[in-house]
Amino acid sequence: MLAKRLYRVSLFILLTAWLAACSTRSAVEQPAPRAVAEDPVLAAKLSLKGQKAYEAGRKVAALKAWEQAVTLNPKDAATINNLALLYAEDKQFSKAVELLKTGLEHSPDVAQLHFNLAVISELYLLDLGTALEHYKRYEELAESEDSRVAGWIADLERRVD
């Protein structure tokens, strides 16, 4: 009985030591993540590939291509917008909003980014303050007046106050 107990304790100690050594070794052996260099030319090709995949109904392929394109060129507002709308279509609203906000950091004067951020914030995340802010900015940037947006702004101003 004592021999079995000593065997189990010894086995437990050996296993614990082995696991500790493995975790230490893997932390040392893993290379640090590399920063991805921007490549606008490759990003444009991936963006086009994503567009063609989306038009052919291959949403997963479009998603992968657009994600790579955005990584390679975070300043491409059109691809960011397309990817954000695909996220929203897939009910990944928070992810879409974060992507649109990132897009606005690089392209603050792109009206469509503000519009889509406002719509997703209002309708799906119920973040009325963000929606109001970005509808107003959209209205400032839009080339033509949109009476629908003016009505939405008026409605949100009543609801936010």
N, C-alpha and C positions, 0 to 999 in steps of 0.2 A: 504494500500500500504506500509506504514511504517512498519507495523507488519510483512508483508511477507519478507521485506528486512532484518529486525532484525532477523527473523527466519533463513533465509539463511546464514547470517553472523554468527549466533550462531552455526548453523550446520557445517559451514566451519571450525570454530575455534575448535569445538569438534572433527571433523574428523582429522584435522591437529594434534591436541594433541594426539589423539588415535594412529595415524600413527607414530608419534615421539616416543611414549611409546613402540609401538610394535618393532620398529627398535632398540631401546635401549635394550629392553628385549631380543630380539633374539641374539644380539651381546654378551650378557652376558651368555645366556643359551647354546650357541653352544660350544661344547668341542673343544679344540685345536686338530688339526690333529695329529694322532699318526704316529710316524716313523715306517715304516715297517721293521721288523727284517729279516735279510737274512736267508734263509732256503734252502741250496743247494739240499737237498734230495727231498723236495717237488717241488722245481724248476725243478729237473730232471724228476720227474713224469709228471709235467705239460708240459714240453718240449716234452716228448714222446707222451703225449695225443694230443698235437698240431700237431706233425708229422703225427700221425695216422689220425687225422681229415683232415689235408691237403691232404694226399694221398687218402682219401675217397671223396675229392671234397668239403668238408665242411670248406670253407675258413674263415667264421666268427668264427666258433668254434676254428679253428687253431689260428686265430688272438687273441682271448681272452685268450687262454691257453698260448700262447707265451708271451703276454704282462704280464700276471701274473708271468710267469717263469722268465722273465727278471727283474721284480721288486724284486723277491725273490733271484735272483742270477745275478747281473749285470756283473759278470765275465765270464759268459758262452758265449763265442764267437760264437759258432755254433748256439745257439738259437737267439742271437742278429742278426746274419747274416740272418737266416731264416725270422725273423720278418721284418728286413729291406727290404728284397727282396719282401715280401708280401706287405709292404707299397708301394714299387715302382710299383709293379704290379697293385696296386689300385690307381696309379698316385699321391701318397702322397710323392713326391720326397724330399721335405724339411724335412719331418718327418723321412724319411729313412736315409738321410744324418746325421741328428742330432743323430740318434740312432747309426749309424756306428761310428761317432766320439766318442760317449760315450763308445762304445765297445773298441775302440782303446785306450782310457784312461786306461782301465783295461787290455787290451791284445794288446799292441803295436806291437808285433811280429807275429801277425796272418795275413799272406799274403792275404787271401781271403777277409778280411775286407778292406784292402787297395785297392784291385782290384775293389770291388763293389762300394766303395766310389768314386774311380776315374771314373768308368763308369757312374754312376749316375750324378756326378758333371759335366762331360764333355757333355754327350748327352742330359740330361734333364734340368740341371740348367745353362749350358753354363759357368760354373766356371772353366775356362781352367787352371788357376794357381793351384787350388786345385787338379784338375785331374792330372796334370803333376807331382806334388809332390807325389801323392799316387801311380801313375803308377811306378815311380822310386823306391819308397819304396817296392812296390810289387815285382819288378824285383830283388831287393836285397834279398828279403826273399824267393822268389819262389825256390822250389827245382829243377825245371828244367827250362831251358831257353825257353821263348816263343817269337818267332820271331815277332808275331803279336804285342805284347806289345812294343817291341823295335821300330817297325815302328810307333806305336801310339805316343811314346815318341818323336821320331824325328819330327813327324808332329806337335805335340803340341809345341815343342821348337821353330819351325819356326813361328807358329801362335801367341805365347805369346810374342816373341821379337818384 
